[in-house]
Amino acid sequence: MPRAARNPKNVTPEFSLSVQFSSASAELPSRAQIRRWAAAALEHPAVLTVRIVDAEEAQALNQDYRHKDYVPNVLTFEYGEISPGVLGGDVVICAPVVEREAREQDKPLQQHYAHMTIIARSRYTETLPHQQSLSFLTQMESDSKPSLLERISHWLMREPEDREQLIELLHGAYENSLMDADALAMIEGVLQVSEMRVGEIMIPRAQMEVIDINDAPEIFIPHAIEAAHSRFPVIDKDRDNVIGILLAKDLLRHYAESDNDIRGMLRPAVFIPESKRLNVLLKEFRSNRNHIAIVVDEYGGIAGLITIEDVLEQIVGDIEDEYDFDETEDNIIREKEDVFRVKAGTEIDDFNQVLGAHFSDEEFDTVGGLVVSRFGHLPKRGESVSFDGFLFSILRADSRRLHAVRVTRQPPEAEGAQLPLV
């Protein structure tokens, strides 16, 4: 890190460095290394650019500005003082020539790059004589392995070769406090979304909250209020026959205008295959200003539905709205007789006290851990499992953790029945 970055008074930095790469070489130094070498050659504030190029560009620059027709190892372009006490200049280093010279001189390539960088700066800063730079170079190159930050800079410059290297780079940045845990989780979520398909996170057909167009408003409106969704698929008797989407806000017209033409309120339904990638779907949601899609299977039947919130939760985690828990509320909320909404982080001891259960907390501390263990996998929204006299239905979950469940106390006669996983 340059000394100026540690200056607590925000004065003029000792130097500002821009590093550019225009070479196809596979053995280039990292930006961090170049910055370290440049800092060693300066005693005065400076604004500098280092550009590493191939032979063709180096020869062209030599012809244009030096009127010499050969490929140099390094070119310097000094501007003198660009402001009081601040030097300015450019350095161009030819990668093929430096690599050839390193082989001919039987010296480490990175050491020769450091030599070129330091000597080039010395030509117009006049702060580090040739022999002094070599002495410093010997000491500097005898250091141990490059730091984590240098490795990250090297990877950023050279680009990760696969997803595993990119993930490793991101985790290294997190460990080095370059990003916080939330940022890391969101970036990983973005990468995950590009690989996931609709069928992996959709709400299954059996769990869809639908409205039958043949029902009177007095029948389906209480259901819509209880479900508390903003959009509902509308069917014509059969769940495979989705005829449109009804927005909850459009139901206000029913009360305001006594309008019973529900069919006229419907918005067109968008149908998508289970195999569609989530990143493609998210782009379509944004461009079409649509927030819900009906998922169809390979035979054209309705497989489920998916919303823009479902996709975004894969990136940012659970998105809570006004119907969800508030962080200041209790972990357990009674919805009606024998039905409770429970946060996954609720401690088992608290759960036992409120619901009169007798679950052990020796193996798991929270309700979420207990429920996930019974599924044997991280469940999706809409799945359910029954054990020890309680039915646990998943209300909210993302690809990383369980957030909330609905718990129904079962009657004694159903206590021993095990429902299939949905």
MOVEN-V832527 format. One line per field, one symbol per residue. psi: psi as a letter, one per 30 degrees, with the letter a starting at -180 (. if undefined). A space follows every 10 residues. Layout:
psi = ???
//
This chain:
psi = kleffgjfgh lklelkkkkk khkgkghkll eeeeeeeeef gkflkljlkk kklleeeeee eeeeffhkil jlekkkjkfb jfljgjlklk kkkjeeeeee eeeefhlkee eeeeeeeeee efeffhfjle eeeeeeeeee fflallleee eeeeeeefkk fleeeeeeee eeeefggfll eeeeeeeeee eeefflleff glklefgkjl kkffklefef eeeeeeehlf kkkkliekff ikfakkkeff feeeeeghjg ieeffklkkk kllffkkeee eeeeeeefhk fkkkklafgf lkfalkleee eeffefakjk afflkkffll fkkjeakgkk kkkfgkkeee eeeeghlhkk geekfleeee eeeeegljll kfllkkkhgk kjkkekkafe lkeklkkkkl lefgefkjkk k.
//
